[in-house]
Amino acid sequence: MLRFTDVLTPEALRMVDAVHRTGSMAAAARELGLVPSALSYRVRQLEDALDVLLFDRSSRQARLTEAGQELMREGQRLLAELDAVAHRVKRVATGWEPQFTLAVDGVVSRSTVMELCEAFYALEPPTRLKIREEALSGTLEALTSGQADLALGVALEAATQPGFLSQTLGSVEFIYVVAPQHPLARAAEPLSDEVLRQHRAVAVADSVQRGSAVTVGLLGGQDVLTVPNMMAKLEAQLHGLGGGFLPSYLARPYIDSGRLVRKQVDRPRRLARISYAWRQESAARAGRALQWWLAQLQRPATRQALLERPQAL
């Protein structure tokens, strides 16, 4: 009988994933370039070696059992670790990371991020860039969970996380705005919490995957429209679907054009301290892509543009 160490390979994990995604041995076999009988045999080998059933075969569609689901969860983690090992080996050989992932919070100017990407590609590096759109505590979590190499727009204190470093990008003022057609556009100022509570708020969903999500600026009992990102929040407020706080640089062009109205609220001024964070590594181990991005972020003009440059829908 085969031992599980003989059959539990990256190829086997990808095979199980293919069956799970496609819903049948036949479809998975076509995707993998195998005949169905060969794929079924290899799945049986894996099940025999582990002494478990990975798929429920009582229905026409191949469904993972609880044991199969656990194998997929742990298998994906193992595959990610293998990829990380391969990336580290290649980085040691070339100095460039094969892939560099940015976790970018919605408070950061997308236009400025794209300009930085353009400058990075002008170097013709062998590194592939990946940008993750995050919000609130999800921005830091993307970094600490290993899903990103650099987090831009962290509103939480990253320096308290062991093994990570952070620097201040700057401060962002959040102002309360509504569309001209919204009832609050004509309300007397300053708007009290009691008045705000009577109207729907537009809020960005925290992108955190584990742990408690963060909410900012919402009142108990208030109707809330939750949207996936800051640009969707801006668009919702332009349509008069609710009111809410937006970064002043983002709202300013629409206030100037009359598409948004700024309202004073009976609350302290909202000024958020925003940082960027990265994994702590020795100078010898830091990849050249990380070094390049950190060098750009040392420039005051770059930091200012990331938090102050207006952007259009």
Buried (B, 14 or more C-beta within 10 A) or exposed (E): EEEEEEBBEEEBBEBBBBBBEBBEBBBBBBBBEBEBEEBBEBBEBBBEBBEBEBBEEEEEEBBBBEBBEEBBEEBEEBBEEEEEEEBBEBBEEBBBBBBBBBBBBBBBBBBBBEBBEEEBEEEEBEBEBEBBBBBBBBBBBBBBEEBBBBBBBBBBEBEEBEEBBBBEBBEBBBBBBBBEEBEBBEBEEEBEEEBBBEBBBBBBBBBBEEEEEEBBBBEEEBEBBBBEBBBBBBBBBBEBBBBBBBBBBBBBEBBEEEBBBBBEBEBEEBEBEBBBBBBEEEEEEBBBBBEBBBEBBEEEEBBBBBBBBBBEE
